[in-house]
Amino acid sequence: MEKTYVALGGADKDLSDQELEGHFSGALSQALADINNTGKVVILPPDITRFHSRAGFFTEIAAKQLDDKLGAVLPALGTHMPMNDTEISRMFGKTPKEKFLVHDWRNGVTELGRLEESFVEKATGGKVRYDWPVQVNKLLRKEGAGSGNFSLALSVGQVVPHEVAGMANHGKNIFVGTGGKEAIDKSHFAGAAYGMEGIMGRADTPVRALFDEGLRRFSSLMPPILWVLTVIGARADNSLAVRGLFIGFGRECFEKAADLAREVNVNLMDEPVNKAVVYLEPEEYRTTWLGNKAIYRTRMAIADGGELLILAPALERFGEDMGVDALIRKYGYRPSKEIIAKTKTDSELGGNLSAAAHLIHGSSEGRFTVRYCPGDKLSRKEIESVGFQWGNLKEQMERYNINTLSSGWNTAAGERIFYVPNPALGLWALKNNFLPGGVS
């Protein structure tokens, strides 16, 4: 089913909560009527790491509107750690806590089918050769053991540049957010092997092709999916505005959201950055698995020989998953050629391809220095052991006062720096490095 109910937005739009609620509630009512829905609905929002997506706001509205038709809320965790009660309350307000379930990416999934090796090889331009499993949480299967027997899935989230898929959300929220280890491993590694610079900020990418084909072939095995997609941008004072809301069945709403996200969230620059300073908000970034967005989203703007300084006051470990954390500590963030070669000779790394992809993503490929400044939960020895430089957080926070810096170019402590207050909100690239077909 291809139907778009809401396509509202613009680079200068600033949608109010009242407007958002009105458009969303109307679209949800119409969608329920169009599919003659009489059963239970599952809501699939992101977790606390996407707090600014406004998915919590829509989830709370949907829960109230659906009332006894709300079957479950299943945050699309992917590999992330489960949310605690405090995080659920902060993000989802009065949504009933008893409705929340935890996605288990290692044990709680079912396979809908597989995309053959030839399809994956062609989609990735020959960068990888393996088949790909189309996996989802067991609850999302229409029938079978563990099925939730839902008549509608409400997939809520933000479309923004992403290092694996090119643009976040849509099929990614299903096949990664509620996917299993093999699907996550192989999709992430496919993107890393292809190269982030040819993926980020683009709607049509090799990894997106896998998600789209998975939906095309196997969506009949799941309940209808109503996509609720936001585009978020920063105001002049660095506060956040909802620039777009797109709701519908099918792919059109994603395409429209991606077009606006490219306009709002991709920042094309005329000159390279010799020193970038990125702040990682404590409530959102506790691991380098997430914090490395500071690297992914700025790498195409940083000059050869430059420095990326990451202020990470809440950093406490490397991986969201403790097994992945151990792999990061063992192998470290190394250049892509080194990691790709090791996956072929080292069975442990070869059996954990999403971790291998993450190690590639977190390397500057020797082009620039990455200096992490953690709080007191990660030591200098730990930071340096995985391939980063270390910085003293207290000294650097005094040198670069985040309360006085503005987003973009600043002069601080006699230096010209480029400041990014939240790397999750955009992508920064030199104009010459962001061409329709990839890097120049």
Protein Blocks (a to p, Z undefined) as FASTA:
>chain_A
ZZdfbdcddfkbccdfklmmmmmmmmmmmmmmmnopabdcddddddfklmmnommmmmmm
mmmmnmmmpmbdcddfkjaccddfklmmmmnomacfklpccddfklmcccfbdcdfklmm
mmnnomaccdddddddfklpmbdehiaoiabdcddddddddfklopgghjlmmmmmmmcf
klmmmmmmmmmmnopklmgopabdfklmmmmmmmmmmmmmpccdddddddddddfkopac
dfbdcddedjklmmmmmmmmmmmmmccdfbdcfbdcddddfklmmcfklmmmmmmmmmmm
pcghiacddddfkbcbfbfblklmmmmmmnopadfklmmmmmmmmmklmmmmmlmmmmmm
mpgghmaccdddddfkbcfklmmmnopacddfklmmmmmcfklpcehjddeehiacdddf
blklpccddfklmcfkbcZZ
